[in-house]
Amino acid sequence: MSLERKDEYDHDAWMQKRDLTAVESIYLTVLIYLDKRLRIVDYLELLEDLYYKVNMQMPKSHTEQYNLDNKFWYWYPLYALGSFSTIAYVVAAISGALLGFYYAPAAAAANGEPSVAYNSILFIMGDLNLGFFLRSLHRWSAQIMVAAVFLHMLRVYFTGAYKEPRELNWILGIVLISLTMVFGYTGYLLPWSQLSFWAGQIGVEMSLSVPLVGEYVAQLLFGGYTLTQATLQRMYILHVFFLPFIVTLLIAVHIGIVWMQGIAEPH
Amino acid sequence: MTEDTNTTTDASHDPADEREVRTDGGDEEVSADGSGIVPPDDETPTWSERKTRTQGLSRVTYEYFERARREDQDLRQQSSYVERDVLAFPAWPHEMIRNLALTSFFVGLIVMLAALVPPHLPNPADSGTTPAVILPDWYLYWSFGLLKLGPLNPELSLLGGQVLLADRTYGVLANVVVVGAIAIVPFINKGSARRPVEQPFWAAVGVGGVMFAFTIAVLAVKNIVTIYEPLLFDLTFLSPLVVATITYAILRSMREGYMFDLNRRYYRLRPPK
């Protein structure tokens, strides 16, 4: 990088002088336009730094050094379980957002008459084009996500991948698997069917049985000591607002730590 | 910093002094645009040099970073590994094509399941009639089973045969205990052993845990299991122990031969000096 002043910074003339393709000149025009306003050049150093960090020189991995690739990649499917649960999570998020267009968490009477919520599920499954498939897809991707998360945890346990320096990620993983199950539980209650109602009943009794703060927990999570409209409303907001933000953030941190620390290979 | 470089440029009658202070290491003019950015090179001051005047925590932080960076550098220079620019094979196209193929296959699998096995929708909620089978989703069976540990709740003679915790509190506490036990595993099991054969005890604990997750799930649905209930309750706790013991025995007997193979391959690749 030369610090000497070359010309009058006539960027247009400089571009004319160069023999640029259409793509290059459009790119440069946009870049110069943005740089004049935002001084992107000031952040180039950050980008360079990032580039060298990403392409940092790394020593040979254990498997490469001792030529254990054939032994290691044989187990590759087990090492893909974390990715699989993330993919299933994405599929569930997309299908869930589409289901959200048609679902209404309302009028949760529990007298055996179909409520608004139950009726909207009936509408999705009966009348909506592809709706039956959409709900099926959402449910199955959720099931597979949980299954993949469980198997992922077993893989990490049995290959000793939780050991130093990865203890914190193991703890984070336990938080994530718990939140995944809460995700599934809140979703299970949304159709407001018989099974939803009685699963919710168990949930309320579990929170009420917590010593000292049980009643507060029940009110906070279930909106009361019995299952009402408030319960359904809260489960809905947990399922479509709180948990998506929290879980997505934690998954990003979890994967980020794996990226920084590398995959733990069995010795 | 900008002020510093300007001052030294003014005082150019003393070249020795200037050479000492200037950190851009060249004869070129320092940029006059006020950015104060100089090209990085060997003369660039280290973080600790730049931060000598900082105090307290930030000072300590930079000193530690300096040490850590030096340690990395030393380890890299000592190592006999071949160093390359990039770890593993390229992200594009190799890794990306493999990931795309796996992802499409996996999404296709979900779509196929969703199309072939649609979900069931039970009757609408009715608080008046309790259904015969109350169940959460399958992945919560273990938790549901832990709520049914009433028979294990100790009756304390101090309290005149009363239980300290209500049965349902006891069940919720059991959930906390199980999750807590899993969480502290990395802090109990240390060392470099990774494969199950290297650590038969922990592998046995794991297999026993998986078995317990299964048996406690069966206990959760005890009203539709046709096994005599006290027997089912005992089996819930005994079978994980039995399975764990068998696992331990098998892995222990495998260990010697397995480690022999592993060590032979290791020493064939890296003969002892």
Interface residues (C-beta under 8 A of the other chain):
Chain A: M1 S2 L3 E4 R5 D42 E45 N55 Q57 M58 P59 K60 S61 Q65 Y66 N67 A80 S83 F84 I87 A88 V91 A108 A109 A110 N111 G112 E113 P114 S115 Y118 I121 L122 M125 F132 F133 R135 S136 L137 R139 W140 S141 Q143 I144 V146 A147 F150 L154 Y157 F158 T159 G160 A161 Y162 K163 E164 R166 E167 W170 I171 I174 S178 M181 G184 Y185 Y188 P191 W192 S193 Q194 L195 S196 F197 W198 A199 Q201 I202 E205 M206 S209 V210 P211 L227 A264 E265 P266 H267
Chain B: D24 E28 E29 V30 S31 A32 S35 I37 V38 P39 R76 S79 Y81 V82 E83 R84 D85 V86 L87 A88 N99 L102 T103 F106 V107 L109 I110 V111 L113 A114 A115 V117 P118 P119 L121 P122 N123 P124 A125 D126 S127 G128 T129 T130 P131 I134 L135 P136 D137 W138 Y139 L140 S143 F144 L147 L165 A166 R168 T169 G171 V172 V179 I182 A183 V185 P186 F187 N189 K190 G191 S192 A193 R194 R195 P196 E198 Q199 W202 A203 G206 V210 R265 Y266 L269 R270
